[in-house]
């Protein structure tokens, strides 16, 4: 059946892109696995039909314990950062807004820094407190941003939140820098390794840890995608459509921030995904958030899996921090967006 609906075609192309990237990332690289080996290794773990698949224990362990958790985590983190970036850009009517706008990055960085400096053996514990500390730091930072925005003026005003986020981020970054200054070289290296982002230690526990937050956030953002189009015409016009702009804005900001905090708690600070992906979608699918948000989820996941593939192969056997790869790709794109932002809003 020929697909004629524009939105459906874009979703189909995005799904093909994601599947292609996943297959490519799983079957290329040092392991040199075939598509059949990957399919069988995954099939062993499928309910009801797993007994019909036959695979060596080495291939099964390699695919299921190393390859697939990393790919799945990349899909989740990429989808979250890209959809959160799209949501922030719609809420703040700013094409350069990203998921870290309200201090998520600085809060998560401080939380991770505290664990790495004061609990250096924590990474070897049966329960790793690093993701929890990063998550709590991000949430505390955003709560302080909202409190400061309310005290400074009106928390429903996007400008107040932006200025409050800048102030809180500066404070948290200063505290983090102070702690690093009083630390050993090894501890500083650990902190910067986390800050630059990586999926190298990804496991199924990381996937299950952030999955509920990502699913909840994505459901909320997708359900409110039409309201983002309404917000684009202005608060007064939105009121005429029966939309309470301040309530919609706060719900979207809270959801996007919660999902972002969960994502960075396991991946570190991976920049530019929330800027690159939504703007690429605007160029190919138009400005409507009815298309931008669903496509951001798919393309964001595929983009980060592809970036992670480059991170682990470009200098093999060494691994480049994932944040370096996304920054290398995103910085030139950011300059292009900056020059053309008036035409992309």
C-alpha positions in Angstrom: 0.0 0.0 0.0 1.4 3.4 -1.0 1.9 5.7 1.9 0.6 9.1 1.1 0.3 10.9 4.4 3.4 13.2 4.9 3.6 12.5 8.7 3.4 8.8 8.2 6.1 8.8 5.5 8.4 10.8 7.8 7.8 8.3 10.7 8.4 5.4 8.4 11.7 6.9 7.2 12.8 7.6 10.7 12.0 4.1 11.8 14.0 2.7 8.9 16.9 5.0 9.9 16.8 3.7 13.5 16.7 0.0 12.5 19.5 0.5 10.0 21.7 2.3 12.6 21.0 -0.4 15.2 21.9 -3.2 12.8 25.0 -1.3 11.7 26.2 -0.6 15.2 25.6 -4.2 16.3 27.3 -5.9 13.4 30.3 -3.7 12.8 33.3 -2.8 14.9 35.9 -5.0 16.6 33.5 -7.9 17.2 32.6 -8.3 13.5 29.3 -10.0 14.3 26.9 -11.1 11.5 23.3 -10.1 11.4 22.3 -13.7 12.0 24.6 -14.0 15.1 23.0 -10.9 16.6 19.5 -12.0 15.7 20.0 -15.4 17.3 21.7 -14.0 20.4 18.8 -11.7 21.0 16.3 -14.3 20.1 17.5 -16.6 22.8 16.1 -14.1 25.4 12.7 -13.8 23.7 9.9 -15.3 25.7 8.1 -18.5 24.2 10.4 -18.7 21.2 13.9 -18.5 22.8 14.4 -22.2 22.9 14.2 -22.3 19.0 17.4 -20.2 18.7 20.9 -21.8 18.9 23.9 -19.6 19.5 27.3 -20.0 21.1 27.7 -18.9 24.7 30.4 -16.5 23.6 28.3 -14.8 21.0 25.3 -14.7 23.3 27.3 -13.0 26.1 29.0 -10.6 23.7 25.7 -9.5 22.1 23.4 -9.6 25.2 25.7 -8.3 27.9 27.9 -5.8 26.0 26.4 -4.8 22.6 22.6 -4.6 23.2 22.6 -2.7 26.5 24.8 0.0 25.0 22.6 0.3 22.0 19.4 0.4 24.0 20.8 2.9 26.4 21.9 5.1 23.5 18.4 4.9 22.0 16.8 6.0 25.2 19.3 8.8 26.1 19.3 10.1 22.5 15.5 10.0 22.3 15.2 11.8 25.6 17.7 14.6 24.9 16.3 15.2 21.4 12.7 15.3 22.4 13.5 17.4 25.5 15.4 19.9 23.3 12.4 20.2 20.9 10.1 20.7 23.8 12.3 23.4 25.4 12.6 25.2 22.0 8.8 25.2 21.7 8.2 26.4 25.3 10.8 29.1 25.3 10.2 30.1 21.7 14.0 29.9 21.3 15.6 27.8 18.6 18.8 27.6 20.6 17.3 26.2 23.8 18.6 22.8 24.9 17.7 20.2 27.6 20.3 21.6 30.0 18.8 25.1 30.0 17.5 25.2 33.6 20.6 23.9 35.3 20.2 20.2 34.8 23.8 19.8 33.6 25.4 21.8 36.4 23.3 20.0 39.1 24.0 16.6 37.7 27.7 17.4 37.3 27.9 18.6 41.0 26.1 15.4 42.2 28.5 13.2 40.3 31.5 15.2 41.4 30.6 14.8 45.1 30.4 11.0 44.7 33.6 10.7 42.7 35.6 12.9 45.1 34.2 11.9 48.5 33.3 8.3 47.7 36.0 7.2 45.3 35.3 3.5 45.8 31.6 3.9 45.1 31.9 2.6 41.5 32.9 -0.8 42.8 29.9 -1.1 45.2 27.0 -3.5 44.5 24.8 -0.4 44.4 26.5 2.5 42.4 25.3 5.8 43.9 26.7 7.9 41.0 23.5 7.9 38.8 21.4 8.6 41.9 23.6 11.5 43.0 23.6 13.0 39.4 19.8 12.6 39.2 19.3 14.2 42.6 21.7 17.0 41.8 19.8 17.8 38.6 16.4 17.8 40.3 17.7 20.0 43.1 19.1 22.5 40.6 15.9 22.7 38.7 13.8 23.1 41.9 16.1 26.0 42.9 15.7 27.5 39.5 11.9 27.5 39.8 12.1 28.9 43.4 14.5 31.7 42.3 12.3 32.4 39.2 9.3 32.8 41.4 11.1 35.0 43.9 12.5 37.2 41.1 9.2 37.8 39.4 6.9 35.3 37.8 7.7 31.6 37.4 5.3 31.5 34.5 7.5 34.0 32.7 10.0 32.2 30.5 12.5 35.0 30.8 12.5 34.7 34.6 13.2 31.0 34.4 16.0 31.4 31.9 17.7 34.0 34.1 17.2 31.9 37.2 18.6 28.9 35.4 21.7 30.8 34.4 22.3 31.9 38.0 21.8 28.5 39.5 24.0 26.9 36.9 26.8 29.4 37.6 26.6 28.7 41.3 26.6 24.9 41.0 29.5 25.1 38.5 31.5 27.2 40.9 31.0 24.7 43.7 32.0 21.9 41.4 35.1 23.8 40.4 36.0 24.4 44.0 35.7 20.7 44.9 37.9 19.8 41.9 40.5 22.3 42.8 40.9 20.5 46.2 41.0 17.0 44.7 43.7 14.7 43.4 44.6 14.4 39.7 43.0 11.0 39.5 39.7 12.3 40.9 39.7 15.2 38.5 40.2 12.8 35.6 37.3 10.7 36.8 35.1 13.8 37.1 35.9 14.9 33.6 35.5 11.4 32.2 31.9 11.5 33.5 31.2 15.1 32.4 32.3 14.3 28.8 29.8 11.5 28.6 30.1 7.9 27.7 28.0 4.7 27.3 31.1 2.5 27.7 29.9 1.0 31.0 26.2 0.6 29.9 24.4 -2.4 31.3 20.8 -3.5 31.5 20.6 -2.0 35.0 21.1 1.4 33.5 18.5 0.8 30.9 15.9 -0.4 33.5 16.8 2.5 35.7 15.9 5.3 33.3 13.3 3.5 31.2 10.3 4.5 33.4 11.3 8.2 33.4 11.9 8.3 29.6 8.7 6.5 28.8 6.7 8.8 31.1 8.3 11.9 29.7 7.9 10.9 26.1 4.2 10.1 26.6 3.6 13.5 28.2 5.5 15.4 25.5 3.9 13.6 22.6 0.4 14.0 24.1 1.1 17.8 24.3 2.7 18.3 20.9 -0.3 20.1 19.5 -0.3 22.5 22.5 3.3 23.4 21.6 2.0 24.6 18.2 -0.6 26.7 20.0 2.0 28.2 22.3 4.0 29.3 19.3 1.3 31.9 18.4 1.6 33.6 21.9 0.0 33.3 25.3 -2.9 35.7 24.5 -3.8 33.9 21.4 -3.5 30.6 23.2 -6.0 31.8 25.8 -8.4 32.5 23.0 -8.2 28.8 22.1 -9.0 27.8 25.7 -5.4 26.9 26.4 -3.9 28.0 29.8 -0.4 28.7 28.5 1.3 28.9 31.9 0.0 25.5 33.0 1.0 23.8 29.7 4.4 25.4 29.8 5.1 24.2 33.4 4.0 20.7 32.7 6.2 20.4 29.6 9.2 21.9 31.4 8.8 19.6 34.4 8.4 16.5 32.2 11.3 17.3 29.9 13.6 18.2 32.9 12.7 15.0 34.7 13.5 12.9 31.7 16.7 14.8 31.0 17.9 14.4 34.6 17.3 10.6 34.4 19.2 10.3 31.0 22.3 12.3 32.1 22.5 10.4 35.4 23.7 7.3 33.5 25.3 8.8 30.4 27.0 11.9 31.7 26.7 15.3 30.0 26.2 14.8 26.2 25.7 18.1 24.5 24.2 19.3 21.2 21.8 16.4 20.7 18.9 18.5 21.7 19.9 21.2 19.2 21.1 19.2 16.2 18.2 16.7 15.9 15.1 19.0 16.3 16.6 21.5 13.8 17.4 18.8 11.3 13.8 17.7 11.6 12.5 21.2 11.0 14.5 21.4 7.8 13.0 18.1 6.5 9.5 18.0 8.0 8.5 21.6 8.8 7.9 23.6 12.0 4.9 21.7 13.4 5.5 20.0 16.7 3.0 17.3 15.7 5.9 16.0 13.5 8.9 17.4 15.3 8.4 15.6 18.6 7.7 12.1 17.4 10.5 12.4 14.8 12.9 13.8 17.5 12.4 10.6 19.5 13.3 8.3 16.6 16.1 10.4 15.1 17.5 11.3 18.4 17.9 7.7 19.4 19.4 6.7 16.1 21.8 9.7 16.1 23.2 8.9 19.5 23.7 5.3 18.7 25.6 6.4 15.5 27.7 8.9 17.5 28.5 6.2 20.1 29.6 3.9 17.3 32.1 6.6 16.2 33.2 7.1 19.8 34.2 3.5 20.2 35.7 2.9 16.8 37.3 6.1 15.5 40.5 5.7 17.7 40.1 2.0 18.5 41.2 0.4 20.8 40.9 3.7 22.7 37.5 5.3 23.1 36.7 8.9 22.5 34.2 10.5 25.0 30.8 10.6 23.5 30.4 14.2 24.4 33.4 15.0 22.3 31.9 13.3 19.3 28.5 15.2 19.6 30.3 18.5 20.2 32.5 17.9 17.2 29.4 17.3 15.1 27.2 19.9 16.9 29.4 23.0 17.2 29.5 23.7 13.4 25.8 22.9 13.2 25.1 25.3 16.1 26.8 28.1 14.2 24.6 27.4 11.2 21.5 27.4 13.4 22.6 30.7 14.9 22.8 32.3 11.5 19.5 30.9 10.3 17.5 30.9 13.5 15.1 33.5 12.3 14.1 31.4 9.4 13.7 28.2 11.5 11.5 29.5 14.3 
